[in-house]
Amino acid sequence: MNGRIFYNPLAALGRLNGLIGALVVVVLLFGVAFWGGVHLDGALDLHITNKAPSAGLVAAESLIAWLTLGIMFMVFSRVFGGGGSVSDHLAAAGLGRFPFIFAALISSRDLLGKAMLKAVTATGDAVTIRPQDLLTPAVIVGSLVILMLSAWMIAALLYGFKTASKMTGGKMAAAFVIAMIVAEVISKLLLIPVFKAGI
């Protein structure tokens, strides 16, 4: 297993354990996001708003992000001549998002989120930004850590996709990038009726 668990957990855990691990990551990410009042609205997104999301909304966001990313990984793997089953790609998508658990924790209302809500407030269509509050050490350091965690997540997703699809080189990179972009767009679109329903 060694150090691969940190950048390619699917290769380290294998298919069955990888899928179980992906489910654990989805549940943990949901728990941390709900506790911290963090939205997971998109395959690659997280942010905090004035109103904390409900448990139902965070659960919907978590599932839609995971399923959309895993399915798009499978679709574009096949389009570009790769392989991997649905469960392989769902495992890759779930496990690859584990750094987001730490990002959601840091973004919570008790940590960075508190400072961000003080610096940026939204009332209706009006957004008020206080630059002096955005340039505090807490916001700067917290934002940099979240950027690093996001880069770690993308690397873990890339290695997971490579393992699941059994692809290499430029075709693998192209399939991965397109799958990520399409998954982000589709997950956003799927969440629109969820938001409108007021879950």
Secondary structure, DSSP 8 states (H G I E B T S, - for coil): -TTHHHH-HHHHH-HHHHHHHHHHHHHHHHHHHHHHTEE--STT--EE-SS---HHHHHHHHHHHHHHHHHHHHHHHHHTT----HHHHHHHHHHHTTHHHHHHHHTSTTTHHHHHHHHEEEETTEEEE-HHHHTSHHHHHHHHHHHHHHHHHHHHHHHHHHHHHT--HHHHHHHHHHHHHHHHHHHHHHHHHHHHHT-
